[in-house]
């Protein structure tokens, strides 16, 4: 679970630096509501991003997927 928390913190940080809300990010990756992003960022109901989501989000945030894994040693 620590791994998931670190991943989500990095993703959330990058999302916020780009000035995107959870709803905006959700809509850009093809979801109509904020549910996926919000629940994934909180790891609510064991909801998490899959690899397809990570690639889509990295493209939107103009970074590489491996950027989400920075400092995870």
PDB file as gemmi writes it, atoms N, CA and C in Angstrom:
CRYST1    1.000    1.000    1.000  90.00  90.00  90.00 P 1                      
ATOM      1  N   UNK A   1       0.818  -1.197   0.000  1.00  0.00           N  
ATOM      2  CA  UNK A   1       0.000   0.000   0.000  1.00  0.00           C  
ATOM      3  C   UNK A   1       0.857   1.254   0.000  1.00  0.00           C  
ATOM      4  N   UNK A   2       2.022   1.204   0.593  1.00  0.00           N  
ATOM      5  CA  UNK A   2       2.908   2.368   0.600  1.00  0.00           C  
ATOM      6  C   UNK A   2       3.279   2.751  -0.830  1.00  0.00           C  
ATOM      7  N   UNK A   3       3.514   1.750  -1.672  1.00  0.00           N  
ATOM      8  CA  UNK A   3       3.851   1.998  -3.069  1.00  0.00           C  
ATOM      9  C   UNK A   3       2.731   2.780  -3.758  1.00  0.00           C  
ATOM     10  N   UNK A   4       1.500   2.325  -3.562  1.00  0.00           N  
ATOM     11  CA  UNK A   4       0.343   3.005  -4.171  1.00  0.00           C  
ATOM     12  C   UNK A   4       0.262   4.445  -3.680  1.00  0.00           C  
ATOM     13  N   UNK A   5       0.467   4.652  -2.387  1.00  0.00           N  
ATOM     14  CA  UNK A   5       0.396   6.011  -1.827  1.00  0.00           C  
ATOM     15  C   UNK A   5       1.433   6.931  -2.455  1.00  0.00           C  
ATOM     16  N   UNK A   6       2.659   6.433  -2.604  1.00  0.00           N  
ATOM     17  CA  UNK A   6       3.718   7.253  -3.203  1.00  0.00           C  
ATOM     18  C   UNK A   6       3.414   7.569  -4.660  1.00  0.00           C  
ATOM     19  N   UNK A   7       2.939   6.583  -5.379  1.00  0.00           N  
ATOM     20  CA  UNK A   7       2.590   6.779  -6.786  1.00  0.00           C  
ATOM     21  C   UNK A   7       1.496   7.842  -6.924  1.00  0.00           C  
ATOM     22  N   UNK A   8       0.468   7.713  -6.114  1.00  0.00           N  
ATOM     23  CA  UNK A   8      -0.659   8.652  -6.189  1.00  0.00           C  
ATOM     24  C   UNK A   8      -0.244  10.048  -5.769  1.00  0.00           C  
ATOM     25  N   UNK A   9       0.603  10.162  -4.764  1.00  0.00           N  
ATOM     26  CA  UNK A   9       1.077  11.489  -4.351  1.00  0.00           C  
ATOM     27  C   UNK A   9       1.833  12.180  -5.477  1.00  0.00           C  
ATOM     28  N   UNK A  10       2.673  11.434  -6.179  1.00  0.00           N  
ATOM     29  CA  UNK A  10       3.441  12.017  -7.287  1.00  0.00           C  
ATOM     30  C   UNK A  10       2.500  12.416  -8.422  1.00  0.00           C  
ATOM     31  N   UNK A  11       1.541  11.557  -8.728  1.00  0.00           N  
ATOM     32  CA  UNK A  11       0.595  11.852  -9.795  1.00  0.00           C  
ATOM     33  C   UNK A  11      -0.252  13.076  -9.441  1.00  0.00           C  
ATOM     34  N   UNK A  12      -0.729  13.133  -8.218  1.00  0.00           N  
ATOM     35  CA  UNK A  12      -1.540  14.264  -7.772  1.00  0.00           C  
ATOM     36  C   UNK A  12      -0.733  15.566  -7.828  1.00  0.00           C  
ATOM     37  N   UNK A  13       0.525  15.496  -7.412  1.00  0.00           N  
ATOM     38  CA  UNK A  13       1.402  16.674  -7.438  1.00  0.00           C  
ATOM     39  C   UNK A  13       1.548  17.187  -8.875  1.00  0.00           C  
ATOM     40  N   UNK A  14       1.803  16.282  -9.799  1.00  0.00           N  
ATOM     41  CA  UNK A  14       1.973  16.674 -11.200  1.00  0.00           C  
ATOM     42  C   UNK A  14       0.661  17.214 -11.782  1.00  0.00           C  
ATOM     43  N   UNK A  15      -0.464  16.616 -11.390  1.00  0.00           N  
ATOM     44  CA  UNK A  15      -1.772  17.103 -11.858  1.00  0.00           C  
ATOM     45  C   UNK A  15      -2.003  18.531 -11.382  1.00  0.00           C  
ATOM     46  N   UNK A  16      -1.718  18.770 -10.126  1.00  0.00           N  
ATOM     47  CA  UNK A  16      -1.944  20.095  -9.559  1.00  0.00           C  
ATOM     48  C   UNK A  16      -0.984  21.137 -10.152  1.00  0.00           C  
ATOM     49  N   UNK A  17       0.256  20.733 -10.419  1.00  0.00           N  
ATOM     50  CA  UNK A  17       1.205  21.662 -11.040  1.00  0.00           C  
ATOM     51  C   UNK A  17       0.745  22.091 -12.433  1.00  0.00           C  
ATOM     52  N   UNK A  18       0.036  21.201 -13.117  1.00  0.00           N  
ATOM     53  CA  UNK A  18      -0.513  21.534 -14.437  1.00  0.00           C  
ATOM     54  C   UNK A  18      -1.806  22.346 -14.322  1.00  0.00           C  
ATOM     55  N   UNK A  19      -2.311  22.489 -13.094  1.00  0.00           N  
ATOM     56  CA  UNK A  19      -3.519  23.275 -12.891  1.00  0.00           C  
ATOM     57  C   UNK A  19      -4.802  22.554 -13.270  1.00  0.00           C  
ATOM     58  N   UNK A  20      -4.768  21.227 -13.275  1.00  0.00           N  
ATOM     59  CA  UNK A  20      -5.953  20.454 -13.630  1.00  0.00           C  
ATOM     60  C   UNK A  20      -6.685  19.986 -12.379  1.00  0.00           C  
ATOM     61  N   UNK A  21      -7.994  20.094 -12.408  1.00  0.00           N  
ATOM     62  CA  UNK A  21      -8.806  19.548 -11.317  1.00  0.00           C  
ATOM     63  C   UNK A  21      -8.983  18.046 -11.550  1.00  0.00           C  
ATOM     64  N   UNK A  22      -9.479  17.365 -10.542  1.00  0.00           N  
ATOM     65  CA  UNK A  22      -9.771  15.943 -10.699  1.00  0.00           C  
ATOM     66  C   UNK A  22     -10.809  15.740 -11.802  1.00  0.00           C  
ATOM     67  N   UNK A  23     -11.801  16.602 -11.841  1.00  0.00           N  
ATOM     68  CA  UNK A  23     -12.844  16.484 -12.863  1.00  0.00           C  
ATOM     69  C   UNK A  23     -12.275  16.688 -14.264  1.00  0.00           C  
ATOM     70  N   UNK A  24     -11.430  17.694 -14.428  1.00  0.00           N  
ATOM     71  CA  UNK A  24     -10.838  17.949 -15.745  1.00  0.00           C  
ATOM     72  C   UNK A  24     -10.013  16.757 -16.211  1.00  0.00           C  
ATOM     73  N   UNK A  25      -9.210  16.200 -15.314  1.00  0.00           N  
ATOM     74  CA  UNK A  25      -8.394  15.044 -15.682  1.00  0.00           C  
ATOM     75  C   UNK A  25      -9.289  13.863 -16.024  1.00  0.00           C  
ATOM     76  N   UNK A  26     -10.312  13.637 -15.228  1.00  0.00           N  
ATOM     77  CA  UNK A  26     -11.249  12.537 -15.495  1.00  0.00           C  
ATOM     78  C   UNK A  26     -11.859  12.666 -16.882  1.00  0.00           C  
ATOM     79  N   UNK A  27     -12.300  13.849 -17.218  1.00  0.00           N  
ATOM     80  CA  UNK A  27     -12.946  14.064 -18.511  1.00  0.00           C  
ATOM     81  C   UNK A  27     -11.973  13.864 -19.667  1.00  0.00           C  
ATOM     82  N   UNK A  28     -10.754  14.303 -19.502  1.00  0.00           N  
ATOM     83  CA  UNK A  28      -9.776  14.174 -20.590  1.00  0.00           C  
ATOM     84  C   UNK A  28      -9.430  12.707 -20.846  1.00  0.00           C  
ATOM     85  N   UNK A  29      -9.466  11.872 -19.811  1.00  0.00           N  
ATOM     86  CA  UNK A  29      -9.168  10.454 -20.037  1.00  0.00           C  
ATOM     87  C   UNK A  29     -10.423   9.644 -20.356  1.00  0.00           C  
ATOM     88  N   UNK A  30     -11.555  10.354 -20.552  1.00  0.00           N  
ATOM     89  CA  UNK A  30     -12.748   9.699 -21.057  1.00  0.00           C  
ATOM     90  C   UNK A  30     -13.796   9.311 -20.034  1.00  0.00           C  
ATOM     91  N   UNK A  31     -13.711   9.831 -18.836  1.00  0.00           N  
ATOM     92  CA  UNK A  31     -14.724   9.543 -17.820  1.00  0.00           C  
ATOM     93  C   UNK A  31     -15.619  10.768 -17.646  1.00  0.00           C  
ATOM     94  N   UNK A  32     -16.874  10.525 -17.381  1.00  0.00           N  
ATOM     95  CA  UNK A  32     -17.838  11.623 -17.287  1.00  0.00           C  
ATOM     96  C   UNK A  32     -17.885  12.243 -15.897  1.00  0.00           C  
ATOM     97  N   UNK A  33     -17.399  11.501 -14.908  1.00  0.00           N  
ATOM     98  CA  UNK A  33     -17.432  12.020 -13.537  1.00  0.00           C  
ATOM     99  C   UNK A  33     -16.043  11.946 -12.920  1.00  0.00           C  
ATOM    100  N   UNK A  34     -15.908  12.537 -11.766  1.00  0.00           N  
ATOM    101  CA  UNK A  34     -14.640  12.628 -11.068  1.00  0.00           C  
ATOM    102  C   UNK A  34     -14.295  11.333 -10.311  1.00  0.00           C  
ATOM    103  N   UNK A  35     -15.210  10.377 -10.285  1.00  0.00           N  
ATOM    104  CA  UNK A  35     -15.075   9.174  -9.472  1.00  0.00           C  
ATOM    105  C   UNK A  35     -13.741   8.455  -9.556  1.00  0.00           C  
ATOM    106  N   UNK A  36     -13.293   8.127 -10.747  1.00  0.00           N  
ATOM    107  CA  UNK A  36     -12.055   7.359 -10.895  1.00  0.00           C  
ATOM    108  C   UNK A  36     -10.868   8.089 -10.285  1.00  0.00           C  
ATOM    109  N   UNK A  37     -10.671   9.344 -10.657  1.00  0.00           N  
ATOM    110  CA  UNK A  37      -9.507  10.090 -10.178  1.00  0.00           C  
ATOM    111  C   UNK A  37      -9.607  10.325  -8.676  1.00  0.00           C  
ATOM    112  N   UNK A  38     -10.755  10.729  -8.217  1.00  0.00           N  
ATOM    113  CA  UNK A  38     -10.918  11.018  -6.795  1.00  0.00           C  
ATOM    114  C   UNK A  38     -10.727   9.774  -5.941  1.00  0.00           C  
ATOM    115  N   UNK A  39     -11.365   8.672  -6.321  1.00  0.00           N  
ATOM    116  CA  UNK A  39     -11.220   7.438  -5.545  1.00  0.00           C  
ATOM    117  C   UNK A  39      -9.812   6.876  -5.650  1.00  0.00           C  
ATOM    118  N   UNK A  40      -9.181   7.005  -6.804  1.00  0.00           N  
ATOM    119  CA  UNK A  40      -7.816   6.508  -6.959  1.00  0.00           C  
ATOM    120  C   UNK A  40      -6.831   7.321  -6.130  1.00  0.00           C  
ATOM    121  N   UNK A  41      -7.015   8.628  -6.096  1.00  0.00           N  
ATOM    122  CA  UNK A  41      -6.110   9.470  -5.313  1.00  0.00           C  
ATOM    123  C   UNK A  41      -6.259   9.195  -3.815  1.00  0.00           C  
ATOM    124  N   UNK A  42      -7.409   8.737  -3.391  1.00  0.00           N  
ATOM    125  CA  UNK A  42      -7.636   8.410  -1.982  1.00  0.00           C  
ATOM    126  C   UNK A  42      -7.481   6.914  -1.703  1.00  0.00           C  
ATOM    127  N   UNK A  43      -7.300   6.123  -2.758  1.00  0.00           N  
ATOM    128  CA  UNK A  43      -7.281   4.654  -2.688  1.00  0.00           C  
ATOM    129  C   UNK A  43      -8.538   4.157  -1.988  1.00  0.00           C  
ATOM    130  N   UNK A  44      -9.646   4.780  -2.331  1.00  0.00           N  
ATOM    131  CA  UNK A  44     -10.945   4.466  -1.758  1.00  0.00           C  
ATOM    132  C   UNK A  44     -11.519   3.246  -2.464  1.00  0.00           C  
ATOM    133  N   UNK A  45     -12.033   2.311  -1.716  1.00  0.00           N  
ATOM    134  CA  UNK A  45     -12.593   1.067  -2.263  1.00  0.00           C  
ATOM    135  C   UNK A  45     -11.552   0.310  -3.088  1.00  0.00           C  
ATOM    136  N   UNK A  46     -10.285   0.481  -2.730  1.00  0.00           N  
ATOM    137  CA  UNK A  46      -9.154  -0.140  -3.440  1.00  0.00           C  
ATOM    138  C   UNK A  46      -9.117   0.245  -4.923  1.00  0.00           C  
ATOM    139  N   UNK A  47      -9.706   1.391  -5.236  1.00  0.00           N  
ATOM    140  CA  UNK A  47      -9.690   1.915  -6.609  1.00  0.00           C  
ATOM    141  C   UNK A  47      -8.278   2.401  -6.912  1.00  0.00           C  
ATOM    142  N   UNK A  48      -7.758   2.069  -8.076  1.00  0.00           N  
ATOM    143  CA  UNK A  48      -6.434   2.531  -8.473  1.00  0.00           C  
ATOM    144  C   UNK A  48      -6.378   2.704  -9.991  1.00  0.00           C  
ATOM    145  N   UNK A  49      -5.373   3.427 -10.424  1.00  0.00           N  
ATOM    146  CA  UNK A  49      -5.172   3.622 -11.853  1.00  0.00           C  
ATOM    147  C   UNK A  49      -4.540   2.366 -12.436  1.00  0.00           C  
ATOM    148  N   UNK A  50      -4.952   1.988 -13.634  1.00  0.00           N  
ATOM    149  CA  UNK A  50      -4.281   0.889 -14.317  1.00  0.00           C  
ATOM    150  C   UNK A  50      -3.230   1.471 -15.264  1.00  0.00           C  
ATOM    151  N   UNK A  51      -2.517   0.614 -15.963  1.00  0.00           N  
ATOM    152  CA  UNK A  51      -1.442   1.093 -16.835  1.00  0.00           C  
ATOM    153  C   UNK A  51      -1.973   1.985 -17.959  1.00  0.00           C  
ATOM    154  N   UNK A  52      -3.137   1.661 -18.487  1.00  0.00           N  
ATOM    155  CA  UNK A  52      -3.714   2.499 -19.542  1.00  0.00           C  
ATOM    156  C   UNK A  52      -3.958   3.903 -19.004  1.00  0.00           C  
ATOM    157  N   UNK A  53      -4.510   3.987 -17.793  1.00  0.00           N  
ATOM    158  CA  UNK A  53      -4.743   5.300 -17.184  1.00  0.00           C  
ATOM    159  C   UNK A  53      -3.427   6.049 -17.011  1.00  0.00           C  
ATOM    160  N   UNK A  54      -2.403   5.350 -16.505  1.00  0.00           N  
ATOM    161  CA  UNK A  54      -1.105   6.008 -16.266  1.00  0.00           C  
ATOM    162  C   UNK A  54      -0.522   6.571 -17.557  1.00  0.00           C  
ATOM    163  N   UNK A  55      -0.626   5.805 -18.648  1.00  0.00           N  
ATOM    164  CA  UNK A  55      -0.123   6.299 -19.935  1.00  0.00           C  
ATOM    165  C   UNK A  55      -0.930   7.499 -20.423  1.00  0.00           C  
ATOM    166  N   UNK A  56      -2.243   7.444 -20.286  1.00  0.00           N  
ATOM    167  CA  UNK A  56      -3.084   8.566 -20.694  1.00  0.00           C  
ATOM    168  C   UNK A  56      -2.772   9.815 -19.862  1.00  0.00           C  
ATOM    169  N   UNK A  57      -2.648   9.619 -18.561  1.00  0.00           N  
ATOM    170  CA  UNK A  57      -2.385  10.744 -17.664  1.00  0.00           C  
ATOM    171  C   UNK A  57      -1.008  11.332 -17.934  1.00  0.00           C  
ATOM    172  N   UNK A  58      -0.020  10.479 -18.158  1.00  0.00           N  
ATOM    173  CA  UNK A  58       1.327  10.973 -18.468  1.00  0.00           C  
ATOM    174  C   UNK A  58       1.303  11.821 -19.744  1.00  0.00           C  
ATOM    175  N   UNK A  59       0.570  11.374 -20.745  1.00  0.00           N  
ATOM    176  CA  UNK A  59       0.462  12.138 -21.996  1.00  0.00           C  
ATOM    177  C   UNK A  59      -0.176  13.502 -21.736  1.00  0.00           C  
ATOM    178  N   UNK A  60      -1.242  13.504 -20.959  1.00  0.00           N  
ATOM    179  CA  UNK A  60      -1.955  14.744 -20.652  1.00  0.00           C  
ATOM    180  C   UNK A  60      -1.081  15.699 -19.842  1.00  0.00           C  
ATOM    181  N   UNK A  61      -0.336  15.144 -18.892  1.00  0.00           N  
ATOM    182  CA  UNK A  61       0.505  15.968 -18.024  1.00  0.00           C  
ATOM    183  C   UNK A  61       1.870  16.276 -18.653  1.00  0.00           C  
ATOM    184  N   UNK A  62       2.064  15.802 -19.882  1.00  0.00           N  
ATOM    185  CA  UNK A  62       3.302  16.031 -20.635  1.00  0.00           C  
ATOM    186  C   UNK A  62       4.527  15.542 -19.864  1.00  0.00           C  
ATOM    187  N   UNK A  63       4.445  14.296 -19.428  1.00  0.00           N  
ATOM    188  CA  UNK A  63       5.580  13.671 -18.737  1.00  0.00           C  
ATOM    189  C   UNK A  63       5.630  12.208 -19.151  1.00  0.00           C  
ATOM    190  N   UNK A  64       6.561  11.490 -18.604  1.00  0.00           N  
ATOM    191  CA  UNK A  64       6.705  10.060 -18.865  1.00  0.00           C  
ATOM    192  C   UNK A  64       6.081   9.285 -17.708  1.00  0.00           C  
ATOM    193  N   UNK A  65       5.616   8.072 -17.977  1.00  0.00           N  
ATOM    194  CA  UNK A  65       5.037   7.247 -16.914  1.00  0.00           C  
ATOM    195  C   UNK A  65       6.043   7.045 -15.790  1.00  0.00           C  
ATOM    196  N   UNK A  66       7.307   6.851 -16.138  1.00  0.00           N  
ATOM    197  CA  UNK A  66       8.314   6.616 -15.085  1.00  0.00           C  
ATOM    198  C   UNK A  66       8.512   7.832 -14.181  1.00  0.00           C  
ATOM    199  N   UNK A  67       8.060   9.006 -14.597  1.00  0.00           N  
ATOM    200  CA  UNK A  67       8.132  10.184 -13.724  1.00  0.00           C  
ATOM    201  C   UNK A  67       7.257  10.011 -12.484  1.00  0.00           C  
ATOM    202  N   UNK A  68       6.199   9.206 -12.603  1.00  0.00           N  
ATOM    203  CA  UNK A  68       5.332   8.962 -11.446  1.00  0.00           C  
ATOM    204  C   UNK A  68       6.032   8.111 -10.385  1.00  0.00           C  
ATOM    205  N   UNK A  69       7.123   7.446 -10.791  1.00  0.00           N  
ATOM    206  CA  UNK A  69       7.829   6.540  -9.887  1.00  0.00           C  
ATOM    207  C   UNK A  69       9.122   7.142  -9.339  1.00  0.00           C  
ATOM    208  N   UNK A  70       9.286   8.448  -9.494  1.00  0.00           N  
ATOM    209  CA  UNK A  70      10.488   9.109  -8.982  1.00  0.00           C  
ATOM    210  C   UNK A  70      10.609   8.925  -7.476  1.00  0.00           C  
ATOM    211  N   UNK A  71      11.820   8.758  -7.010  1.00  0.00           N  
ATOM    212  CA  UNK A  71      12.136   8.675  -5.583  1.00  0.00           C  
ATOM    213  C   UNK A  71      11.398   7.548  -4.872  1.00  0.00           C  
ATOM    214  N   UNK A  72      11.234   6.423  -5.516  1.00  0.00           N  
ATOM    215  CA  UNK A  72      10.557   5.287  -4.872  1.00  0.00           C  
ATOM    216  C   UNK A  72      11.546   4.220  -4.442  1.00  0.00           C  
ATOM    217  N   UNK A  73      12.771   4.566  -4.210  1.00  0.00           N  
ATOM    218  CA  UNK A  73      13.780   3.573  -3.810  1.00  0.00           C  
ATOM    219  C   UNK A  73      13.470   3.069  -2.431  1.00  0.00           C  
TER     220      UNK A  73                                                      
END                                                                             
